[in-house]
């Protein structure tokens, strides 16, 4: 029997999802320039014709992934712009990020593709678009750090520089995870957060100051 409209749409959606998932893996491990549509098709288990029915080119497929990344960055920025306990918000964000890496669900590869968007600038304007959304995220994070400092939760320092160092740390862990897999050390949330709390000794000193 011929497929219904709903069945055809579900099939198209499943194919797009498979292609995009495969594209993330191939782009992350081979890089944008070294990737071609045949490699993505092989990874997805579909024909190259199936890909071209959804995307006119490798560049268009890559741009779709970057658009998804931009929407995700905006959503996270919105979430971090809400009121809440500063240190708890930073911990929650870090825990989610680390859990995504540990789950091997493609999140690490997707983060790598975002970074490629800055260097390839394909299509032209991609890097600027990502810079705008990522810049907004960093500013929101810096504001949280500032609020945490005002509340006595977070150690002194320039909030913007601290946010930059924090995200650089996450990026480094992501790169190591993609490159080494099982050989990479499992990220430790408490260890990461020491850049904000000053470590166990500083935590004890702060506690004595509050109780004294």
C-alpha positions in Angstrom: 0.0 0.0 0.0 1.2 3.5 -0.7 2.5 5.5 2.3 0.3 8.2 3.8 1.4 11.8 4.0 2.1 11.3 7.7 4.3 8.3 7.0 6.2 10.1 4.3 6.8 13.1 6.5 8.0 10.8 9.3 10.4 9.1 6.9 11.7 12.5 5.7 12.2 13.6 9.3 13.9 10.4 10.3 16.3 10.7 7.3 17.1 14.3 8.1 17.8 13.4 11.7 20.1 10.5 10.7 21.9 12.7 8.2 22.4 15.5 10.7 23.6 13.1 13.4 26.1 11.6 11.0 27.2 15.0 9.7 28.0 16.1 13.3 30.2 13.0 13.8 32.0 13.4 10.5 32.5 17.1 10.7 33.8 16.8 14.3 36.4 14.1 13.5 37.5 15.1 10.0 36.9 18.9 9.9 34.7 20.8 7.5 37.2 21.1 4.7 38.1 17.4 4.7 34.5 16.2 4.8 32.4 15.3 1.7 28.8 14.2 1.2 29.8 10.6 0.4 31.4 10.3 3.8 28.3 11.7 5.6 26.0 9.4 3.6 28.2 6.3 4.5 28.1 7.3 8.2 24.3 7.8 8.0 23.7 4.6 6.1 21.9 6.4 3.3 22.6 7.2 -0.3 24.1 10.5 -1.4 20.9 11.1 -3.3 18.9 11.0 -0.1 21.1 13.7 1.4 20.7 15.9 -1.7 17.0 15.6 -1.5 17.2 17.5 1.8 20.3 19.6 1.4 21.6 21.2 -1.7 25.2 20.9 -0.6 27.6 20.2 2.3 27.6 23.9 3.0 23.9 24.0 3.4 23.9 21.0 5.8 26.7 22.6 7.8 24.7 25.8 8.0 21.7 24.0 9.3 23.8 22.6 12.1 25.2 26.0 12.9 21.6 27.5 13.0 20.6 24.8 15.5 23.7 25.7 17.6 22.8 29.4 17.5 19.2 28.6 18.7 20.7 26.4 21.5 23.0 29.2 22.6 20.2 31.7 22.7 18.1 29.2 24.8 20.9 28.7 27.3 21.5 32.4 27.5 17.8 33.0 28.3 18.0 30.4 31.0 21.1 31.8 32.6 19.6 35.3 32.5 16.9 34.4 35.1 17.2 35.1 38.8 18.6 32.4 41.0 21.4 31.5 43.4 24.6 32.3 41.4 26.9 29.5 42.5 24.0 26.9 42.2 23.3 28.1 38.6 27.0 27.8 37.7 27.1 24.3 39.2 23.9 23.2 37.4 25.2 24.4 34.1 28.6 22.6 34.7 26.9 19.4 35.7 24.7 19.3 32.6 27.7 20.0 30.4 29.9 17.3 32.0 27.0 14.8 31.9 26.6 15.4 28.2 30.2 14.6 27.6 30.0 11.5 29.7 26.9 10.3 28.0 28.6 10.1 24.6 25.4 11.3 23.0 27.0 13.4 20.4 27.0 16.6 22.4 30.8 16.8 22.5 31.0 16.4 18.7 28.3 19.1 18.3 30.4 21.5 20.4 33.3 20.8 18.1 31.2 21.6 15.1 30.2 25.0 16.7 33.9 25.8 17.0 34.5 25.0 13.3 31.8 27.5 12.5 34.1 30.2 13.8 37.0 29.1 11.6 35.3 28.2 8.4 32.8 31.1 8.3 30.7 29.0 5.9 28.5 30.5 4.6 30.0 34.0 5.0 28.6 35.6 8.2 28.5 32.3 10.2 31.4 33.3 12.4 29.8 36.7 13.2 26.4 35.1 13.9 28.0 32.6 16.3 30.1 35.3 17.9 27.0 37.3 18.7 25.2 34.4 20.3 28.2 33.1 22.2 29.1 36.6 23.3 25.6 37.0 24.8 26.1 33.7 26.7 29.5 34.8 28.1 28.0 38.2 29.2 25.2 36.4 31.0 27.6 34.1 32.7 29.8 37.0 33.7 26.8 38.7 35.3 26.2 35.5 37.3 29.8 35.6 38.5 29.4 39.2 39.5 26.3 38.5 41.5 28.1 35.5 43.1 31.0 37.8 44.1 28.6 40.3 45.6 27.0 37.5 47.6 30.3 36.3 48.9 30.0 33.0 47.1 32.7 33.5 44.4 36.3 34.5 44.7 37.5 38.0 43.5 38.5 38.5 39.9 37.3 40.2 36.7 34.0 38.4 35.9 34.5 38.7 32.1 38.0 37.1 32.3 36.7 34.4 34.7 33.9 33.5 32.3 36.4 33.4 29.4 38.7 31.0 31.3 35.8 28.9 32.4 34.5 28.3 28.8 38.1 27.8 27.6 38.4 25.0 30.2 35.2 23.4 28.9 36.3 23.7 25.3 39.6 22.0 26.2 37.9 19.1 27.9 35.5 18.7 25.0 38.4 18.5 22.5 40.2 15.9 24.7 37.0 13.9 25.0 36.5 13.7 21.2 40.1 13.0 20.5 40.8 10.4 23.3 37.4 9.0 24.2 38.0 6.4 26.9 41.6 7.7 27.3 40.4 11.1 28.5 40.0 11.8 32.2 36.4 12.2 33.4 35.7 15.8 34.2 35.3 16.7 37.9 32.6 19.3 38.6 34.0 20.2 42.0 37.5 20.6 40.5 36.1 22.9 37.8 34.2 25.0 40.3 37.3 25.7 42.3 38.2 28.5 39.9 35.2 30.3 41.3 35.3 29.2 45.0 39.1 29.3 45.4 39.3 25.6 46.5 38.8 23.9 49.8 41.1 26.2 51.8 39.3 29.3 50.5 36.0 27.7 51.3 37.0 27.1 54.9 38.3 30.7 55.2 35.1 32.1 53.8 33.1 30.0 56.2 35.1 31.2 59.2 34.6 34.8 58.1 30.9 34.3 58.0 30.6 32.6 61.3 33.2 34.9 63.0 
